Amino acid sequence: MRRNKIINLAILAAFLCVTSVPVIAQAQDSRINGEISEQSKVKINDNWLTEVVAKQLNKNVRYLTEQDLLSIKKIDLRYQKIDNTIPDEIKLLKNLEYLDLNYCRLSGKIPEELGDLPMLSHLDLGDNKLEELPENIKQKIVKNNYSYCDVEGNKFKLDEGWYYLKGKLTYLDRNGERFASGEHRISGKTYEFSEDGSIRQGWESDKDGNKLYYDMENGLIKDNWKQIAGKWYYFNENGYMEKGLQTIKGTKYYLDDNGIMLTDWQQIDNKWYCFSESGGMEYGWITSNGKTYYLDANTGIMASGDTVIGGQKYRFNSDGSLMTNVWIDNYTYVQPNGQTVNTYSNYSHSNTDYQLFKYMTNVNNQLSVDSAAVALHDGNTSNNCVYFASEALRRVGVNIPQATCNTYQFENLLKSLGFVYSYDFSQIKPGDIVFTNNYSHVYIFMCWDKDGYAYIVDNQRTSFGNQVLHTRLVLQDTATTDRATHFFYYPY
């Protein structure tokens, strides 16, 4: 009995092994076949193209896969005697960038799929026996989608029109032929063509090294400006590109060694000039990057050092910027308007006024007086003009009570201290105290600027670029300031 059980178990085990083996093998075969099927969606035949691919990859054509063909980026068979058609496998070269099949004795039709290759930028099928050009390739040639394309010299003829062939714009006549060199009229416009039949376009140089530029629409650029790649160039009456400092239609321009028109500051023969955004040379007073400069009215050369302009003496820093509000020595002063003056005699109405003026030329003193005025007004930053002016006077020895807080009170104190008032603003001098219409404001006069403006110091720096010393229109009302009516000065 026991022996029979053992025999039965052995038979059962053998049966299970026999019936289970084909199941596992079938699964394995299915997986392998699936891979082969995935790799062999398109049959890869043995032809001149696949042989080239196989040679590049050091493989046998029989073992090529679609993935292999995706790795090919360049094929150059120029002048190879292929004597065949372009095979269908060309469509599998989806990463091909460069294809040169010039003069390879190719025949038949050009596959439309060749025009669908997304990465192809260089296509040369010239000088073969090909019979038909697909429309998609033709349109890419017309639209200049290829960096280089040659399809000429085949059995087919391109329609009349514009084409980008061999990297240049070309016009083919109704016979599919290029124009001879020279001028030709197309659709009512005249175009210049070179010896190879392409339109003359872009930079050229003549035998003497002169640079010329041909525009598609206008031909050779002469006696005119031309913007090229965002840069401006000028070409003279002969079409030559100009360089250096040039006077063009009455305006001076500076063109560098490459002919590019320059703007902003330029150093030429150790002299500095400034050119506007449109390229023209600047003259006279200009402001650049927050600084003031003077450019000679005739030459445009930037002023430096001590310079007399309009009968007034000015001093400029080493970088050409105008000096302002600077003491050169005890009596030589560069005013805020840039004029250099000697303050030794009769600069102010009196020594008291002069000391007030001189004290307030110092920026630290300006800020200190302003801070004291705010403190006297319990931290209030507005309506401090009387506090400001009276604090400045106290610092040069004028006895003004700290409690003085309004313009009427302040004026009466000045009168009581012997200050003299005047309505003649042609007589105003640095250090004088100015009152405005309706006694709305008071400030200290520092010097005249221009066009009715003067440099003054007061408590209103927050309204004037945070500058205690600033300009103000004196004798006219503005939207924010009242005109001056009279001023006080100390006569002794």
C-alpha positions as CSV (number, residue, x, y, z in Angstrom):
1,M,0.0,0.0,0.0
2,R,2.7,2.4,1.0
3,R,4.6,1.5,-2.2
4,N,1.6,2.4,-4.3
5,K,1.2,5.8,-2.7
6,I,4.8,6.6,-3.5
7,I,4.4,5.6,-7.1
8,N,1.3,7.7,-7.5
9,L,3.0,10.8,-6.0
10,A,5.9,10.4,-8.4
11,I,3.5,10.2,-11.4
12,L,1.7,13.3,-10.2
13,A,4.9,15.3,-9.8
14,A,6.1,14.3,-13.2
15,F,2.7,15.4,-14.7
16,L,2.9,18.8,-13.1
17,C,6.4,19.4,-14.4
18,V,5.5,18.4,-17.9
19,T,2.4,20.6,-18.1
20,S,4.1,23.7,-16.4
21,V,7.2,24.0,-18.6
22,P,5.4,25.2,-21.8
23,V,3.6,28.0,-19.9
24,I,7.0,29.5,-18.8
25,A,8.6,29.2,-22.2
26,Q,5.6,30.8,-23.9
27,A,5.9,33.9,-21.6
28,Q,9.5,34.2,-22.3
29,D,8.9,33.9,-26.1
30,S,6.1,36.5,-25.9
31,R,8.5,39.0,-24.3
32,I,11.3,38.5,-26.8
33,N,8.9,38.6,-29.7
34,G,7.4,41.8,-28.3
35,E,10.9,43.4,-28.2
36,I,11.6,42.3,-31.8
37,S,8.2,43.5,-32.9
38,E,8.8,46.9,-31.2
39,Q,12.1,47.3,-32.9
40,S,10.9,46.1,-36.3
41,K,7.9,48.3,-37.0
42,V,9.6,49.3,-40.3
43,K,11.6,46.8,-42.2
44,I,15.2,47.9,-42.6
45,N,16.5,46.8,-46.0
46,D,20.1,46.4,-47.1
47,N,20.8,49.4,-49.4
48,W,23.4,52.1,-49.9
49,L,21.9,54.3,-47.1
50,T,21.6,51.5,-44.5
51,E,25.2,50.4,-45.4
52,V,26.4,54.0,-44.6
53,V,24.6,53.9,-41.3
54,A,25.9,50.5,-40.4
55,K,29.5,51.6,-41.3
56,Q,29.1,54.6,-39.0
57,L,27.9,52.4,-36.2
58,N,30.3,49.6,-36.9
59,K,27.4,47.1,-37.2
60,N,26.0,44.7,-39.8
61,V,23.0,46.0,-41.7
62,R,21.1,42.8,-40.6
63,Y,21.2,44.0,-37.0
64,L,20.3,47.6,-37.5
65,T,17.4,48.9,-35.4
66,E,15.3,52.1,-35.7
67,Q,17.1,53.3,-32.6
68,D,20.4,53.0,-34.4
69,L,19.1,55.2,-37.2
70,L,18.0,57.8,-34.7
71,S,21.7,58.2,-33.6
72,I,22.8,59.4,-37.1
73,K,23.2,63.2,-37.4
74,K,25.5,63.6,-40.4
75,I,25.8,61.9,-43.8
76,D,28.3,63.3,-46.3
77,L,28.6,61.4,-49.6
78,R,29.4,64.2,-52.0
79,Y,30.7,63.0,-55.3
80,Q,30.1,59.3,-54.4
81,K,28.8,57.3,-57.4
82,I,25.7,55.9,-55.8
83,D,23.7,55.4,-59.0
84,N,20.4,54.7,-57.3
85,T,17.3,56.1,-55.7
86,I,16.8,57.5,-52.2
87,P,15.5,54.6,-50.1
88,D,12.5,54.8,-47.8
89,E,14.7,54.3,-44.8
90,I,15.6,58.0,-45.1
91,K,12.5,58.8,-43.1
92,L,13.9,56.9,-40.1
93,L,16.8,59.4,-39.7
94,K,14.8,61.7,-37.6
95,N,17.8,63.3,-35.9
96,L,19.7,63.9,-39.1
97,E,21.0,67.4,-39.3
98,Y,23.4,67.3,-42.3
99,L,22.8,65.5,-45.6
100,D,25.1,66.0,-48.6
101,L,24.3,63.9,-51.6
102,N,25.7,66.3,-54.3
103,Y,26.7,64.7,-57.6
104,C,25.9,61.2,-56.5
105,R,24.0,60.1,-59.7
106,L,20.8,59.8,-57.7
107,S,17.6,59.3,-59.7
108,G,13.9,58.8,-59.2
109,K,11.7,60.9,-56.9
110,I,12.8,62.6,-53.8
111,P,10.8,61.0,-50.9
112,E,8.4,63.5,-49.3
113,E,9.4,62.1,-45.9
114,L,12.8,63.8,-46.4
115,G,11.1,67.1,-46.0
116,D,9.6,66.0,-42.8
117,L,12.9,65.4,-41.0
118,P,12.6,67.9,-38.1
119,M,16.3,68.4,-37.4
120,L,17.6,68.6,-41.0
121,S,19.2,72.0,-41.6
122,H,21.8,71.3,-44.4
123,L,20.4,69.6,-47.5
124,D,22.4,69.2,-50.7
125,L,20.8,67.2,-53.5
126,G,22.3,69.2,-56.3
127,D,23.6,67.9,-59.6
128,N,21.8,64.6,-59.7
129,K,19.1,63.1,-61.9
130,L,16.2,63.4,-59.5
131,E,12.9,63.9,-61.1
132,E,10.5,65.6,-58.7
133,L,10.8,67.9,-55.7
134,P,8.2,67.4,-53.0
135,E,6.1,70.5,-52.1
136,N,7.1,70.5,-48.4
137,I,10.8,70.7,-49.3
138,K,10.1,73.5,-51.9
139,Q,8.3,75.5,-49.2
140,K,11.1,75.1,-46.8
141,I,13.5,76.5,-49.4
142,V,11.2,79.4,-50.1
143,K,10.9,80.2,-46.4
144,N,14.6,79.8,-45.7
145,N,14.0,77.0,-43.2
146,Y,17.3,75.4,-44.2
147,S,20.7,77.0,-43.3
148,Y,21.9,75.6,-46.7
149,C,20.0,73.9,-49.5
150,D,20.9,72.9,-53.0
151,V,18.5,71.1,-55.3
152,E,19.6,72.6,-58.7
153,G,21.0,70.6,-61.5
154,N,18.3,67.9,-61.5
155,K,15.7,66.8,-64.0
156,F,12.9,68.9,-62.4
157,K,12.5,72.6,-62.8
158,L,11.6,75.0,-60.0
159,D,8.8,77.5,-60.6
160,E,9.6,81.1,-61.2
161,G,10.1,83.0,-57.9
162,W,12.4,83.7,-54.9
163,Y,14.3,80.8,-53.3
164,Y,17.1,80.5,-50.7
165,L,19.6,78.3,-52.5
166,K,23.1,77.6,-51.4
167,G,22.7,79.9,-48.5
168,K,21.7,82.9,-50.6
169,L,18.5,84.5,-51.8
170,T,18.1,83.8,-55.5
171,Y,15.4,84.5,-58.1
172,L,14.7,81.9,-60.8
173,D,13.0,83.0,-64.1
174,R,10.2,81.1,-65.8
175,N,12.8,78.7,-67.2
176,G,14.1,77.9,-63.7
177,E,17.3,79.8,-64.5
178,R,19.2,82.3,-62.4
179,F,19.6,85.9,-63.5
180,A,22.9,87.1,-64.9
181,S,24.8,89.6,-62.8
182,G,23.6,93.2,-62.7
183,E,20.3,95.0,-62.2
184,H,16.9,93.3,-62.9
185,R,13.4,94.4,-62.4
186,I,11.0,92.1,-60.6
187,S,7.4,93.0,-59.9
188,G,8.2,96.7,-60.6
189,K,11.3,96.8,-58.3
190,T,14.9,96.8,-59.3
191,Y,17.3,94.4,-57.7
192,E,21.1,93.9,-58.0
193,F,22.4,90.4,-58.7
194,S,25.9,89.0,-58.3
195,E,27.8,86.8,-60.7
196,D,26.5,83.6,-59.1
197,G,22.9,84.8,-59.7
198,S,22.1,85.4,-56.1
199,I,20.8,88.8,-55.0
200,R,23.5,91.0,-53.7
201,Q,22.7,91.4,-50.1
202,G,24.8,92.1,-47.0
203,W,28.5,93.1,-46.6
204,E,31.0,93.1,-49.5
205,S,34.5,94.5,-49.8
206,D,36.1,95.9,-53.0
207,K,39.7,95.4,-54.1
208,D,40.8,98.4,-52.1
209,G,39.3,97.1,-48.9
210,N,36.4,99.5,-48.8
211,K,33.3,98.0,-47.2
212,L,30.0,98.2,-49.0
213,Y,26.5,97.0,-48.1
214,Y,23.8,95.8,-50.4
215,D,20.2,95.9,-49.3
216,M,17.7,93.6,-50.9
217,E,15.2,96.3,-51.5
218,N,17.5,99.3,-52.3
219,G,20.6,97.7,-53.7
220,L,24.0,99.3,-52.8
221,I,23.5,101.8,-49.9
222,K,24.9,105.2,-50.9
223,D,25.0,108.5,-49.1
224,N,22.7,107.2,-46.4
225,W,22.4,105.5,-43.0
226,K,21.7,101.8,-42.6
227,Q,20.8,99.9,-39.5
228,I,22.3,96.4,-39.6
229,A,21.8,93.9,-36.7
230,G,20.7,96.8,-34.5
231,K,23.8,99.0,-35.2
232,W,23.9,102.1,-37.3
233,Y,26.4,102.6,-40.2
234,Y,26.9,105.4,-42.7
235,F,27.8,104.9,-46.4
236,N,29.1,107.8,-48.4
237,E,28.2,108.8,-52.0
238,N,30.4,105.9,-53.4
239,G,28.8,103.4,-51.1
240,Y,31.9,103.1,-48.8
241,M,31.3,102.6,-45.1
242,E,32.6,105.6,-43.2
243,K,34.7,105.5,-40.0
244,G,35.9,108.0,-37.5
245,L,34.6,111.5,-36.8
246,Q,32.4,112.5,-39.7
247,T,30.2,115.5,-40.5
248,I,27.0,114.2,-42.1
249,K,24.4,116.6,-43.3
250,G,25.7,119.3,-40.9
251,T,25.9,117.1,-37.9
252,K,29.0,115.5,-36.4
253,Y,29.0,111.7,-35.7
254,Y,31.6,109.3,-34.5
255,L,31.9,105.9,-36.2
256,D,34.3,103.3,-34.7
257,D,36.8,101.2,-36.6
258,N,34.0,98.8,-37.5
259,G,31.8,101.7,-38.8
260,I,29.4,101.4,-35.9
261,M,27.9,104.8,-34.9
262,L,28.7,105.4,-31.2
263,T,26.7,107.3,-28.6
264,D,27.4,108.7,-25.1
265,W,30.9,109.6,-24.0
266,Q,33.8,108.9,-26.4
267,Q,37.5,109.7,-26.2
268,I,39.0,110.7,-29.5
269,D,42.6,111.8,-29.8
270,N,42.7,112.2,-26.0
271,K,39.7,114.5,-26.0
272,W,36.3,113.7,-24.6
273,Y,33.1,114.2,-26.5
274,C,29.5,113.2,-25.9
275,F,27.1,112.0,-28.5
276,S,23.3,111.9,-28.2
277,E,21.1,108.8,-28.4
278,S,20.7,109.6,-32.1
279,G,24.4,109.9,-32.5
280,G,24.8,113.6,-33.0
281,M,27.6,115.4,-31.2
282,E,26.5,117.4,-28.1
283,Y,27.4,121.0,-27.4
284,G,27.1,123.4,-24.4
285,W,25.8,122.5,-21.0
286,I,24.6,118.9,-20.5
287,T,23.7,116.7,-17.5
288,S,25.0,113.1,-17.6
289,N,24.5,110.6,-14.8
290,G,23.5,113.4,-12.4
291,K,26.6,115.5,-13.1
292,T,26.9,118.7,-15.2
293,Y,29.4,119.1,-18.0
294,Y,30.3,121.7,-20.6
295,L,31.1,120.8,-24.2
296,D,32.7,123.5,-26.3
297,A,30.2,125.3,-28.5
298,N,32.3,124.9,-31.6
299,T,34.3,121.7,-31.2
300,G,32.3,119.7,-28.7
301,I,35.3,119.0,-26.6
302,M,34.6,118.5,-22.9
303,A,35.8,121.4,-20.7
304,S,38.3,120.7,-17.9
305,G,40.0,122.7,-15.2
306,D,39.4,126.5,-15.1
307,T,37.3,127.5,-18.1
308,V,35.7,130.9,-19.1
309,I,32.2,130.4,-20.5
310,G,30.1,133.4,-21.5
311,G,32.4,135.7,-19.6
312,Q,32.0,133.7,-16.4
313,K,34.8,131.5,-14.9
314,Y,34.0,127.9,-14.1
315,R,36.0,125.1,-12.6
316,F,35.7,121.4,-13.6
317,N,36.8,118.2,-11.9
318,S,39.3,115.9,-13.5
319,D,36.4,113.8,-14.9
320,G,35.0,116.9,-16.5
321,S,32.1,117.4,-14.2
322,L,31.4,120.9,-12.9
323,M,32.5,121.8,-9.4
324,T,29.8,123.3,-7.3
325,N,29.6,124.7,-3.8
326,V,33.4,124.3,-3.1
327,W,35.8,126.6,-1.4
328,I,39.2,126.7,-3.3
329,D,40.7,128.9,-0.6
330,N,39.5,131.3,2.0
331,Y,38.0,133.7,-0.6
332,T,37.8,131.7,-3.8
333,Y,34.5,130.0,-4.0
334,V,32.8,127.9,-6.6
335,Q,29.1,128.8,-6.3
336,P,26.3,126.2,-6.5
337,N,25.7,127.4,-10.1
338,G,29.3,126.5,-10.9
339,Q,30.7,130.0,-11.3
340,T,34.0,130.7,-9.6
341,V,34.0,134.0,-7.7
342,N,36.3,135.9,-5.4
343,T,34.4,136.7,-2.2
344,Y,37.1,138.9,-0.6
345,S,35.3,142.2,-1.2
346,N,31.7,143.3,-1.5
347,Y,30.3,139.8,-2.0
348,S,27.7,140.3,0.7
349,H,26.2,143.4,2.2
350,S,28.1,143.1,5.4
351,N,30.4,140.8,7.3
352,T,27.5,139.4,9.3
353,D,25.7,138.4,6.0
354,Y,29.0,137.0,4.6
355,Q,29.5,134.9,7.7
356,L,26.0,133.6,7.5
357,F,26.4,132.8,3.8
358,K,29.8,131.1,4.3
359,Y,28.5,129.1,7.3
360,M,25.6,127.7,5.3
361,T,27.8,126.6,2.3
362,N,28.9,123.7,4.5
363,V,26.6,120.7,4.1
364,N,27.1,119.5,7.7
365,N,26.1,122.9,8.9
366,Q,23.0,122.9,6.7
367,L,21.8,119.6,8.1
368,S,22.7,120.6,11.7
369,V,20.6,123.8,11.4
370,D,17.8,121.9,9.8
371,S,17.8,119.3,12.7
372,A,17.9,122.1,15.3
373,A,14.9,123.8,13.7
374,V,12.9,120.5,13.9
375,A,13.9,120.1,17.5
376,L,12.8,123.7,18.3
377,H,9.4,122.8,16.8
378,D,9.0,119.8,19.0
379,G,9.9,117.3,16.2
380,N,7.5,118.8,13.7
381,T,9.2,118.8,10.2
382,S,6.9,121.4,8.6
383,N,6.4,125.1,9.1
384,N,10.0,125.4,10.5
385,C,11.3,128.2,8.2
386,V,11.5,130.8,11.0
387,Y,13.2,128.3,13.3
388,F,15.6,127.5,10.5
389,A,16.6,131.1,9.6
390,S,16.8,132.2,13.2
391,E,19.0,129.2,14.2
392,A,21.4,130.0,11.3
393,L,21.6,133.6,12.4
394,R,22.3,132.6,16.0
395,R,25.2,130.5,14.9
396,V,27.0,133.6,13.4
397,G,26.3,135.7,16.5
398,V,22.9,137.4,15.8
399,N,20.8,137.3,19.0
400,I,17.5,135.9,17.9
401,P,15.4,134.4,20.7
402,Q,14.8,130.6,20.3
403,A,11.1,131.2,20.8
404,T,10.8,133.2,17.6
405,C,8.4,131.1,15.5
406,N,6.5,133.2,12.9
407,T,7.5,135.4,10.0
408,Y,5.8,138.6,11.4
409,Q,7.6,138.3,14.7
410,F,10.9,137.4,12.9
411,E,10.7,140.5,10.6
412,N,10.1,142.8,13.6
413,L,13.1,141.4,15.4
414,L,15.3,141.9,12.4
415,K,14.2,145.5,12.2
416,S,14.9,146.0,15.9
417,L,18.4,144.6,15.4
418,G,19.2,147.1,12.7
419,F,18.6,144.9,9.6
420,V,17.5,146.9,6.5
421,Y,14.8,145.7,4.1
422,S,14.7,146.2,0.4
423,Y,12.3,145.5,-2.5
424,D,15.0,145.8,-5.2
425,F,16.0,142.2,-6.0
426,S,18.7,143.5,-8.3
427,Q,20.6,144.4,-5.1
428,I,20.2,141.1,-3.3
429,K,23.4,139.4,-2.2
430,P,24.4,136.1,-0.5
431,G,23.4,135.9,3.1
432,D,20.3,138.1,2.8
433,I,17.0,137.0,4.4
434,V,14.1,136.7,1.9
435,F,10.4,136.9,2.8
436,T,7.7,135.6,0.4
437,N,4.2,136.9,-0.5
438,N,1.8,137.0,2.5
439,Y,4.7,136.1,4.7
440,S,4.2,132.4,3.9
441,H,7.9,131.6,4.0
442,V,11.4,132.9,4.8
443,Y,14.7,131.6,3.5
444,I,18.4,132.6,3.1
445,F,19.6,133.7,-0.4
446,M,22.9,132.1,-1.5
447,C,23.4,133.1,-5.2
448,W,21.5,133.4,-8.5
449,D,21.2,130.5,-10.9
450,K,19.4,131.2,-14.2
451,D,16.0,132.0,-15.6
452,G,14.8,133.7,-12.3
453,Y,15.9,130.8,-10.1
454,A,18.3,131.2,-7.2
455,Y,20.1,128.9,-4.8
456,I,18.7,129.2,-1.3
457,V,18.8,127.3,2.0
458,D,15.7,126.6,4.1
459,N,13.8,124.0,6.0
460,Q,12.1,122.4,2.9
461,R,14.7,119.8,1.9
462,T,12.1,117.0,1.9
463,S,10.4,118.8,-1.0
464,F,13.7,119.3,-2.9
465,G,15.5,116.0,-3.2
466,N,16.6,116.0,0.4
467,Q,18.8,119.0,-0.3
468,V,18.9,121.9,2.2
469,L,20.7,123.9,-0.5
470,H,18.4,123.9,-3.6
471,T,17.0,126.2,-6.3
472,R,13.8,128.1,-6.0
473,L,11.9,130.5,-8.4
474,V,12.3,133.8,-6.7
475,L,10.0,136.5,-8.3
476,Q,7.1,134.3,-9.6
477,D,4.5,132.1,-8.0
478,T,4.5,128.4,-8.8
479,A,2.0,125.7,-7.9
480,T,3.9,125.0,-4.7
481,T,5.9,128.2,-3.9
482,D,5.1,131.9,-3.4
483,R,7.1,134.7,-5.0
484,A,9.5,136.7,-2.9
485,T,8.4,140.3,-2.0
486,H,11.3,141.7,0.0
487,F,14.6,140.9,1.7
488,F,16.6,142.0,4.8
489,Y,20.3,142.5,5.1
490,Y,22.6,143.7,7.9
491,P,24.3,146.9,6.8
492,Y,27.4,146.8,9.1
